[in-house]
Each structure stands twice: as structure tokens, then as C-alpha cells.
Amino acid sequence: MLMRLFFLLPVIMCLVWWWYLTKHGYSAKQGLKGFAYILAFNLIIAGFFTLMIHITQ
């Protein structure tokens, strides 16, 4: 059940990052590196949990 909701994590994090950028007067293009870090972090987390599921079954 919880694994289905993991796709929300990068969406929420990107929305918060976008809100931060607009609040401080930056454009989305200027914050592109932050979006890349968010997506990379979430891919690592998803890969870790996928590996743990396969190891423990």
C-alpha cells in the first residue's frame, strides 16, 4: 500500500521547490539543478526500496 504512494514524494518535493523559487524571485530555469537533485534523490530511494523488496522475498 505504502509503495504505491512513493510516486507522490518527488511530486511534492518539486512543488515545494517550485514554491520556494517563485517566492524568492527565481525562475524555474534557474532552479533546474535543484529539480535534478530532487529527481536523482528519489530515484536512489526508489532503487533502494526495490532492491530491498527483491532481497527479502
CHARMM internal coordinates of N, CA and C (Angstrom, degrees):
IC EDIT
DIST 1 N 1 CA 1.4541
DIST 1 CA 1 C 1.5278
ANGL 1 N 1 CA 1 C 110.72
DIST 1 C 2 N 1.3156
ANGL 1 CA 1 C 2 N 115.64
DIHE 1 N 1 CA 1 C 2 N -48.99
DIST 2 N 2 CA 1.4638
ANGL 1 C 2 N 2 CA 119.80
DIHE 1 CA 1 C 2 N 2 CA -177.04
DIST 2 CA 2 C 1.5240
ANGL 2 N 2 CA 2 C 111.86
DIHE 1 C 2 N 2 CA 2 C -67.40
DIST 2 C 3 N 1.3191
ANGL 2 CA 2 C 3 N 116.96
DIHE 2 N 2 CA 2 C 3 N -32.99
DIST 3 N 3 CA 1.4648
ANGL 2 C 3 N 3 CA 119.90
DIHE 2 CA 2 C 3 N 3 CA -179.43
DIST 3 CA 3 C 1.5278
ANGL 3 N 3 CA 3 C 111.28
DIHE 2 C 3 N 3 CA 3 C -63.16
DIST 3 C 4 N 1.3258
ANGL 3 CA 3 C 4 N 117.14
DIHE 3 N 3 CA 3 C 4 N -29.38
DIST 4 N 4 CA 1.4620
ANGL 3 C 4 N 4 CA 119.89
DIHE 3 CA 3 C 4 N 4 CA 179.38
DIST 4 CA 4 C 1.5195
ANGL 4 N 4 CA 4 C 111.54
DIHE 3 C 4 N 4 CA 4 C -66.84
DIST 4 C 5 N 1.3193
ANGL 4 CA 4 C 5 N 117.33
DIHE 4 N 4 CA 4 C 5 N -25.95
DIST 5 N 5 CA 1.4504
ANGL 4 C 5 N 5 CA 121.48
DIHE 4 CA 4 C 5 N 5 CA -176.24
DIST 5 CA 5 C 1.5262
ANGL 5 N 5 CA 5 C 113.19
DIHE 4 C 5 N 5 CA 5 C -89.01
DIST 5 C 6 N 1.3272
ANGL 5 CA 5 C 6 N 117.86
DIHE 5 N 5 CA 5 C 6 N -3.73
DIST 6 N 6 CA 1.4570
ANGL 5 C 6 N 6 CA 120.62
DIHE 5 CA 5 C 6 N 6 CA -178.75
DIST 6 CA 6 C 1.5260
ANGL 6 N 6 CA 6 C 113.00
DIHE 5 C 6 N 6 CA 6 C -65.99
DIST 6 C 7 N 1.3389
ANGL 6 CA 6 C 7 N 117.84
DIHE 6 N 6 CA 6 C 7 N -21.64
DIST 7 N 7 CA 1.4581
ANGL 6 C 7 N 7 CA 118.94
DIHE 6 CA 6 C 7 N 7 CA 177.96
DIST 7 CA 7 C 1.5280
ANGL 7 N 7 CA 7 C 110.79
DIHE 6 C 7 N 7 CA 7 C -68.34
DIST 7 C 8 N 1.3273
ANGL 7 CA 7 C 8 N 117.66
DIHE 7 N 7 CA 7 C 8 N -18.92
DIST 8 N 8 CA 1.4618
ANGL 7 C 8 N 8 CA 121.02
DIHE 7 CA 7 C 8 N 8 CA 178.94
DIST 8 CA 8 C 1.5206
ANGL 8 N 8 CA 8 C 112.39
DIHE 7 C 8 N 8 CA 8 C -74.61
DIST 8 C 9 N 1.3071
ANGL 8 CA 8 C 9 N 117.48
DIHE 8 N 8 CA 8 C 9 N -26.97
DIST 9 N 9 CA 1.4605
ANGL 8 C 9 N 9 CA 121.14
DIHE 8 CA 8 C 9 N 9 CA -177.55
DIST 9 CA 9 C 1.5262
ANGL 9 N 9 CA 9 C 112.88
DIHE 8 C 9 N 9 CA 9 C -58.12
DIST 9 C 10 N 1.3357
ANGL 9 CA 9 C 10 N 120.79
DIHE 9 N 9 CA 9 C 10 N -52.08
DIST 10 N 10 CA 1.4693
ANGL 9 C 10 N 10 CA 118.62
DIHE 9 CA 9 C 10 N 10 CA 178.56
DIST 10 CA 10 C 1.5255
ANGL 10 N 10 CA 10 C 112.55
DIHE 9 C 10 N 10 CA 10 C -66.38
DIST 10 C 11 N 1.3226
ANGL 10 CA 10 C 11 N 117.07
DIHE 10 N 10 CA 10 C 11 N -32.68
DIST 11 N 11 CA 1.4619
ANGL 10 C 11 N 11 CA 119.82
DIHE 10 CA 10 C 11 N 11 CA 178.85
DIST 11 CA 11 C 1.5228
ANGL 11 N 11 CA 11 C 110.34
DIHE 10 C 11 N 11 CA 11 C -64.28
DIST 11 C 12 N 1.3147
ANGL 11 CA 11 C 12 N 116.50
DIHE 11 N 11 CA 11 C 12 N -46.80
DIST 12 N 12 CA 1.4687
ANGL 11 C 12 N 12 CA 121.30
DIHE 11 CA 11 C 12 N 12 CA 179.89
DIST 12 CA 12 C 1.5231
ANGL 12 N 12 CA 12 C 110.49
DIHE 11 C 12 N 12 CA 12 C -64.94
DIST 12 C 13 N 1.3296
ANGL 12 CA 12 C 13 N 116.84
DIHE 12 N 12 CA 12 C 13 N -43.39
DIST 13 N 13 CA 1.4597
ANGL 12 C 13 N 13 CA 120.02
DIHE 12 CA 12 C 13 N 13 CA -179.98
DIST 13 CA 13 C 1.5270
ANGL 13 N 13 CA 13 C 111.67
DIHE 12 C 13 N 13 CA 13 C -63.72
DIST 13 C 14 N 1.3271
ANGL 13 CA 13 C 14 N 117.35
DIHE 13 N 13 CA 13 C 14 N -40.13
DIST 14 N 14 CA 1.4669
ANGL 13 C 14 N 14 CA 120.47
DIHE 13 CA 13 C 14 N 14 CA 178.22
DIST 14 CA 14 C 1.5239
ANGL 14 N 14 CA 14 C 111.12
DIHE 13 C 14 N 14 CA 14 C -67.47
DIST 14 C 15 N 1.3308
ANGL 14 CA 14 C 15 N 117.06
DIHE 14 N 14 CA 14 C 15 N -38.25
DIST 15 N 15 CA 1.4624
ANGL 14 C 15 N 15 CA 119.74
DIHE 14 CA 14 C 15 N 15 CA 177.17
DIST 15 CA 15 C 1.5239
ANGL 15 N 15 CA 15 C 111.57
DIHE 14 C 15 N 15 CA 15 C -64.28
DIST 15 C 16 N 1.3280
ANGL 15 CA 15 C 16 N 116.14
DIHE 15 N 15 CA 15 C 16 N -41.08
DIST 16 N 16 CA 1.4666
ANGL 15 C 16 N 16 CA 119.56
DIHE 15 CA 15 C 16 N 16 CA 177.54
DIST 16 CA 16 C 1.5222
ANGL 16 N 16 CA 16 C 109.77
DIHE 15 C 16 N 16 CA 16 C -65.41
DIST 16 C 17 N 1.3103
ANGL 16 CA 16 C 17 N 119.14
DIHE 16 N 16 CA 16 C 17 N -41.47
DIST 17 N 17 CA 1.4688
ANGL 16 C 17 N 17 CA 122.31
DIHE 16 CA 16 C 17 N 17 CA 178.79
DIST 17 CA 17 C 1.5247
ANGL 17 N 17 CA 17 C 110.57
DIHE 16 C 17 N 17 CA 17 C -63.55
DIST 17 C 18 N 1.3301
ANGL 17 CA 17 C 18 N 116.66
DIHE 17 N 17 CA 17 C 18 N -42.84
DIST 18 N 18 CA 1.4532
ANGL 17 C 18 N 18 CA 120.78
DIHE 17 CA 17 C 18 N 18 CA 178.67
DIST 18 CA 18 C 1.5235
ANGL 18 N 18 CA 18 C 110.99
DIHE 17 C 18 N 18 CA 18 C -63.54
DIST 18 C 19 N 1.3345
ANGL 18 CA 18 C 19 N 116.48
DIHE 18 N 18 CA 18 C 19 N -41.68
DIST 19 N 19 CA 1.4650
ANGL 18 C 19 N 19 CA 120.87
DIHE 18 CA 18 C 19 N 19 CA 176.50
DIST 19 CA 19 C 1.5341
ANGL 19 N 19 CA 19 C 110.42
DIHE 18 C 19 N 19 CA 19 C -60.57
DIST 19 C 20 N 1.3163
ANGL 19 CA 19 C 20 N 117.26
DIHE 19 N 19 CA 19 C 20 N -44.02
DIST 20 N 20 CA 1.4606
ANGL 19 C 20 N 20 CA 121.46
DIHE 19 CA 19 C 20 N 20 CA 178.58
DIST 20 CA 20 C 1.5307
ANGL 20 N 20 CA 20 C 110.97
DIHE 19 C 20 N 20 CA 20 C -60.29
DIST 20 C 21 N 1.3353
ANGL 20 CA 20 C 21 N 115.60
DIHE 20 N 20 CA 20 C 21 N -45.53
DIST 21 N 21 CA 1.4699
ANGL 20 C 21 N 21 CA 119.80
DIHE 20 CA 20 C 21 N 21 CA -179.17
DIST 21 CA 21 C 1.5230
ANGL 21 N 21 CA 21 C 111.24
DIHE 20 C 21 N 21 CA 21 C -61.68
DIST 21 C 22 N 1.3209
ANGL 21 CA 21 C 22 N 117.62
DIHE 21 N 21 CA 21 C 22 N -47.40
DIST 22 N 22 CA 1.4576
ANGL 21 C 22 N 22 CA 120.22
DIHE 21 CA 21 C 22 N 22 CA -177.99
DIST 22 CA 22 C 1.5178
ANGL 22 N 22 CA 22 C 111.48
DIHE 21 C 22 N 22 CA 22 C -67.96
DIST 22 C 23 N 1.3192
ANGL 22 CA 22 C 23 N 116.96
DIHE 22 N 22 CA 22 C 23 N -34.43
DIST 23 N 23 CA 1.4630
ANGL 22 C 23 N 23 CA 120.23
DIHE 22 CA 22 C 23 N 23 CA 179.97
DIST 23 CA 23 C 1.5325
ANGL 23 N 23 CA 23 C 111.29
DIHE 22 C 23 N 23 CA 23 C -65.97
DIST 23 C 24 N 1.3099
ANGL 23 CA 23 C 24 N 116.72
DIHE 23 N 23 CA 23 C 24 N -34.62
DIST 24 N 24 CA 1.4619
ANGL 23 C 24 N 24 CA 121.26
DIHE 23 CA 23 C 24 N 24 CA -177.97
DIST 24 CA 24 C 1.5275
ANGL 24 N 24 CA 24 C 113.42
DIHE 23 C 24 N 24 CA 24 C -97.27
DIST 24 C 25 N 1.3278
ANGL 24 CA 24 C 25 N 116.79
DIHE 24 N 24 CA 24 C 25 N 8.68
DIST 25 N 25 CA 1.4559
ANGL 24 C 25 N 25 CA 120.80
DIHE 24 CA 24 C 25 N 25 CA 173.26
DIST 25 CA 25 C 1.5190
ANGL 25 N 25 CA 25 C 115.95
DIHE 24 C 25 N 25 CA 25 C 82.32
DIST 25 C 26 N 1.3106
ANGL 25 CA 25 C 26 N 118.05
DIHE 25 N 25 CA 25 C 26 N 19.29
DIST 26 N 26 CA 1.4582
ANGL 25 C 26 N 26 CA 121.22
DIHE 25 CA 25 C 26 N 26 CA 177.38
DIST 26 CA 26 C 1.5247
ANGL 26 N 26 CA 26 C 109.44
DIHE 25 C 26 N 26 CA 26 C -97.10
DIST 26 C 27 N 1.3142
ANGL 26 CA 26 C 27 N 116.00
DIHE 26 N 26 CA 26 C 27 N 156.90
DIST 27 N 27 CA 1.4612
ANGL 26 C 27 N 27 CA 120.00
DIHE 26 CA 26 C 27 N 27 CA 175.60
DIST 27 CA 27 C 1.5253
ANGL 27 N 27 CA 27 C 109.06
DIHE 26 C 27 N 27 CA 27 C -92.00
DIST 27 C 28 N 1.3275
ANGL 27 CA 27 C 28 N 114.95
DIHE 27 N 27 CA 27 C 28 N 164.91
DIST 28 N 28 CA 1.4697
ANGL 27 C 28 N 28 CA 119.44
DIHE 27 CA 27 C 28 N 28 CA 177.88
DIST 28 CA 28 C 1.5280
ANGL 28 N 28 CA 28 C 110.27
DIHE 27 C 28 N 28 CA 28 C -64.36
DIST 28 C 29 N 1.3285
ANGL 28 CA 28 C 29 N 116.67
DIHE 28 N 28 CA 28 C 29 N -32.30
DIST 29 N 29 CA 1.4713
ANGL 28 C 29 N 29 CA 120.00
DIHE 28 CA 28 C 29 N 29 CA 178.75
DIST 29 CA 29 C 1.5237
ANGL 29 N 29 CA 29 C 110.78
DIHE 28 C 29 N 29 CA 29 C -64.94
DIST 29 C 30 N 1.3216
ANGL 29 CA 29 C 30 N 117.21
DIHE 29 N 29 CA 29 C 30 N -37.58
DIST 30 N 30 CA 1.4639
ANGL 29 C 30 N 30 CA 120.35
DIHE 29 CA 29 C 30 N 30 CA 178.46
DIST 30 CA 30 C 1.5273
ANGL 30 N 30 CA 30 C 111.32
DIHE 29 C 30 N 30 CA 30 C -69.07
DIST 30 C 31 N 1.3227
ANGL 30 CA 30 C 31 N 118.05
DIHE 30 N 30 CA 30 C 31 N -26.34
DIST 31 N 31 CA 1.4577
ANGL 30 C 31 N 31 CA 121.81
DIHE 30 CA 30 C 31 N 31 CA -179.57
DIST 31 CA 31 C 1.5103
ANGL 31 N 31 CA 31 C 113.86
DIHE 30 C 31 N 31 CA 31 C -98.07
DIST 31 C 32 N 1.3297
ANGL 31 CA 31 C 32 N 116.63
DIHE 31 N 31 CA 31 C 32 N 14.74
DIST 32 N 32 CA 1.4568
ANGL 31 C 32 N 32 CA 121.14
DIHE 31 CA 31 C 32 N 32 CA -177.08
DIST 32 CA 32 C 1.5303
ANGL 32 N 32 CA 32 C 112.35
DIHE 31 C 32 N 32 CA 32 C -58.98
DIST 32 C 33 N 1.3098
ANGL 32 CA 32 C 33 N 117.03
DIHE 32 N 32 CA 32 C 33 N -37.55
DIST 33 N 33 CA 1.4620
ANGL 32 C 33 N 33 CA 120.69
DIHE 32 CA 32 C 33 N 33 CA 179.69
DIST 33 CA 33 C 1.5339
ANGL 33 N 33 CA 33 C 110.45
DIHE 32 C 33 N 33 CA 33 C -63.24
DIST 33 C 34 N 1.3187
ANGL 33 CA 33 C 34 N 116.75
DIHE 33 N 33 CA 33 C 34 N -37.35
DIST 34 N 34 CA 1.4613
ANGL 33 C 34 N 34 CA 120.79
DIHE 33 CA 33 C 34 N 34 CA 177.44
DIST 34 CA 34 C 1.5198
ANGL 34 N 34 CA 34 C 111.83
DIHE 33 C 34 N 34 CA 34 C -64.55
DIST 34 C 35 N 1.3400
ANGL 34 CA 34 C 35 N 116.89
DIHE 34 N 34 CA 34 C 35 N -40.91
DIST 35 N 35 CA 1.4621
ANGL 34 C 35 N 35 CA 119.98
DIHE 34 CA 34 C 35 N 35 CA 176.44
DIST 35 CA 35 C 1.5202
ANGL 35 N 35 CA 35 C 110.74
DIHE 34 C 35 N 35 CA 35 C -62.58
DIST 35 C 36 N 1.3198
ANGL 35 CA 35 C 36 N 116.67
DIHE 35 N 35 CA 35 C 36 N -38.85
DIST 36 N 36 CA 1.4690
ANGL 35 C 36 N 36 CA 120.64
DIHE 35 CA 35 C 36 N 36 CA 178.60
DIST 36 CA 36 C 1.5286
ANGL 36 N 36 CA 36 C 110.61
DIHE 35 C 36 N 36 CA 36 C -64.73
DIST 36 C 37 N 1.3263
ANGL 36 CA 36 C 37 N 117.39
DIHE 36 N 36 CA 36 C 37 N -41.51
DIST 37 N 37 CA 1.4584
ANGL 36 C 37 N 37 CA 120.65
DIHE 36 CA 36 C 37 N 37 CA 177.25
DIST 37 CA 37 C 1.5226
ANGL 37 N 37 CA 37 C 111.40
DIHE 36 C 37 N 37 CA 37 C -63.34
DIST 37 C 38 N 1.3212
ANGL 37 CA 37 C 38 N 116.92
DIHE 37 N 37 CA 37 C 38 N -41.18
DIST 38 N 38 CA 1.4627
ANGL 37 C 38 N 38 CA 120.83
DIHE 37 CA 37 C 38 N 38 CA 178.94
DIST 38 CA 38 C 1.5197
ANGL 38 N 38 CA 38 C 110.39
DIHE 37 C 38 N 38 CA 38 C -62.41
DIST 38 C 39 N 1.3199
ANGL 38 CA 38 C 39 N 117.15
DIHE 38 N 38 CA 38 C 39 N -47.06
DIST 39 N 39 CA 1.4617
ANGL 38 C 39 N 39 CA 120.14
DIHE 38 CA 38 C 39 N 39 CA -179.68
DIST 39 CA 39 C 1.5282
ANGL 39 N 39 CA 39 C 112.09
DIHE 38 C 39 N 39 CA 39 C -65.71
DIST 39 C 40 N 1.3288
ANGL 39 CA 39 C 40 N 117.28
DIHE 39 N 39 CA 39 C 40 N -39.85
DIST 40 N 40 CA 1.4704
ANGL 39 C 40 N 40 CA 120.27
DIHE 39 CA 39 C 40 N 40 CA 178.34
DIST 40 CA 40 C 1.5239
ANGL 40 N 40 CA 40 C 110.55
DIHE 39 C 40 N 40 CA 40 C -64.72
DIST 40 C 41 N 1.3228
ANGL 40 CA 40 C 41 N 116.75
DIHE 40 N 40 CA 40 C 41 N -43.49
DIST 41 N 41 CA 1.4669
ANGL 40 C 41 N 41 CA 120.71
DIHE 40 CA 40 C 41 N 41 CA 178.43
DIST 41 CA 41 C 1.5195
ANGL 41 N 41 CA 41 C 110.62
DIHE 40 C 41 N 41 CA 41 C -59.48
DIST 41 C 42 N 1.3208
ANGL 41 CA 41 C 42 N 117.04
DIHE 41 N 41 CA 41 C 42 N -44.56
DIST 42 N 42 CA 1.4542
ANGL 41 C 42 N 42 CA 120.30
DIHE 41 CA 41 C 42 N 42 CA -178.25
DIST 42 CA 42 C 1.5261
ANGL 42 N 42 CA 42 C 112.17
DIHE 41 C 42 N 42 CA 42 C -70.53
DIST 42 C 43 N 1.3119
ANGL 42 CA 42 C 43 N 117.58
DIHE 42 N 42 CA 42 C 43 N -32.11
DIST 43 N 43 CA 1.4686
ANGL 42 C 43 N 43 CA 119.91
DIHE 42 CA 42 C 43 N 43 CA 174.72
DIST 43 CA 43 C 1.5232
ANGL 43 N 43 CA 43 C 111.11
DIHE 42 C 43 N 43 CA 43 C -66.17
DIST 43 C 44 N 1.3145
ANGL 43 CA 43 C 44 N 116.79
DIHE 43 N 43 CA 43 C 44 N -39.21
DIST 44 N 44 CA 1.4682
ANGL 43 C 44 N 44 CA 120.54
DIHE 43 CA 43 C 44 N 44 CA 177.38
DIST 44 CA 44 C 1.5177
ANGL 44 N 44 CA 44 C 110.43
DIHE 43 C 44 N 44 CA 44 C -64.26
DIST 44 C 45 N 1.3282
ANGL 44 CA 44 C 45 N 116.88
DIHE 44 N 44 CA 44 C 45 N -44.45
DIST 45 N 45 CA 1.4714
ANGL 44 C 45 N 45 CA 120.91
DIHE 44 CA 44 C 45 N 45 CA 178.61
DIST 45 CA 45 C 1.5292
ANGL 45 N 45 CA 45 C 110.45
DIHE 44 C 45 N 45 CA 45 C -62.15
DIST 45 C 46 N 1.3245
ANGL 45 CA 45 C 46 N 117.54
DIHE 45 N 45 CA 45 C 46 N -45.85
DIST 46 N 46 CA 1.4655
ANGL 45 C 46 N 46 CA 121.21
DIHE 45 CA 45 C 46 N 46 CA 179.45
DIST 46 CA 46 C 1.5240
ANGL 46 N 46 CA 46 C 110.93
DIHE 45 C 46 N 46 CA 46 C -63.06
DIST 46 C 47 N 1.3229
ANGL 46 CA 46 C 47 N 117.06
DIHE 46 N 46 CA 46 C 47 N -41.05
DIST 47 N 47 CA 1.4632
ANGL 46 C 47 N 47 CA 120.43
DIHE 46 CA 46 C 47 N 47 CA 177.44
DIST 47 CA 47 C 1.5160
ANGL 47 N 47 CA 47 C 112.22
DIHE 46 C 47 N 47 CA 47 C -63.46
DIST 47 C 48 N 1.3240
ANGL 47 CA 47 C 48 N 116.83
DIHE 47 N 47 CA 47 C 48 N -40.47
DIST 48 N 48 CA 1.4578
ANGL 47 C 48 N 48 CA 120.87
DIHE 47 CA 47 C 48 N 48 CA 178.49
DIST 48 CA 48 C 1.5287
ANGL 48 N 48 CA 48 C 110.97
DIHE 47 C 48 N 48 CA 48 C -62.38
DIST 48 C 49 N 1.3231
ANGL 48 CA 48 C 49 N 116.78
DIHE 48 N 48 CA 48 C 49 N -47.85
DIST 49 N 49 CA 1.4593
ANGL 48 C 49 N 49 CA 119.49
DIHE 48 CA 48 C 49 N 49 CA -178.61
DIST 49 CA 49 C 1.5228
ANGL 49 N 49 CA 49 C 111.53
DIHE 48 C 49 N 49 CA 49 C -67.72
DIST 49 C 50 N 1.3222
ANGL 49 CA 49 C 50 N 117.93
DIHE 49 N 49 CA 49 C 50 N -35.58
DIST 50 N 50 CA 1.4585
ANGL 49 C 50 N 50 CA 120.78
DIHE 49 CA 49 C 50 N 50 CA 175.86
DIST 50 CA 50 C 1.5240
ANGL 50 N 50 CA 50 C 110.28
DIHE 49 C 50 N 50 CA 50 C -63.58
DIST 50 C 51 N 1.3210
ANGL 50 CA 50 C 51 N 116.77
DIHE 50 N 50 CA 50 C 51 N -43.11
DIST 51 N 51 CA 1.4563
ANGL 50 C 51 N 51 CA 120.67
DIHE 50 CA 50 C 51 N 51 CA 177.60
DIST 51 CA 51 C 1.5284
ANGL 51 N 51 CA 51 C 111.03
DIHE 50 C 51 N 51 CA 51 C -62.24
DIST 51 C 52 N 1.3265
ANGL 51 CA 51 C 52 N 117.02
DIHE 51 N 51 CA 51 C 52 N -43.33
DIST 52 N 52 CA 1.4644
ANGL 51 C 52 N 52 CA 120.46
DIHE 51 CA 51 C 52 N 52 CA -179.94
DIST 52 CA 52 C 1.5345
ANGL 52 N 52 CA 52 C 111.72
DIHE 51 C 52 N 52 CA 52 C -64.61
DIST 52 C 53 N 1.3175
ANGL 52 CA 52 C 53 N 116.86
DIHE 52 N 52 CA 52 C 53 N -36.66
DIST 53 N 53 CA 1.4695
ANGL 52 C 53 N 53 CA 119.35
DIHE 52 CA 52 C 53 N 53 CA 177.63
DIST 53 CA 53 C 1.5307
ANGL 53 N 53 CA 53 C 110.15
DIHE 52 C 53 N 53 CA 53 C -64.14
DIST 53 C 54 N 1.3392
ANGL 53 CA 53 C 54 N 116.79
DIHE 53 N 53 CA 53 C 54 N -43.09
DIST 54 N 54 CA 1.4538
ANGL 53 C 54 N 54 CA 119.86
DIHE 53 CA 53 C 54 N 54 CA -178.71
DIST 54 CA 54 C 1.5243
ANGL 54 N 54 CA 54 C 112.43
DIHE 53 C 54 N 54 CA 54 C -71.18
DIST 54 C 55 N 1.3111
ANGL 54 CA 54 C 55 N 117.59
DIHE 54 N 54 CA 54 C 55 N -32.65
DIST 55 N 55 CA 1.4611
ANGL 54 C 55 N 55 CA 120.81
DIHE 54 CA 54 C 55 N 55 CA 179.04
DIST 55 CA 55 C 1.5234
ANGL 55 N 55 CA 55 C 111.08
DIHE 54 C 55 N 55 CA 55 C -70.81
DIST 55 C 56 N 1.3320
ANGL 55 CA 55 C 56 N 116.55
DIHE 55 N 55 CA 55 C 56 N -40.07
DIST 56 N 56 CA 1.4691
ANGL 55 C 56 N 56 CA 119.59
DIHE 55 CA 55 C 56 N 56 CA -173.22
DIST 56 CA 56 C 1.5207
ANGL 56 N 56 CA 56 C 114.07
DIHE 55 C 56 N 56 CA 56 C -86.68
DIST 56 C 57 N 1.3179
ANGL 56 CA 56 C 57 N 118.25
DIHE 56 N 56 CA 56 C 57 N -4.29
DIST 57 N 57 CA 1.4670
ANGL 56 C 57 N 57 CA 118.65
DIHE 56 CA 56 C 57 N 57 CA 178.33
DIST 57 CA 57 C 1.4878
ANGL 57 N 57 CA 57 C 111.89
DIHE 56 C 57 N 57 CA 57 C -101.29
END
COOR INIT
IC SEED 1 N 1 CA 1 C
IC BUILD
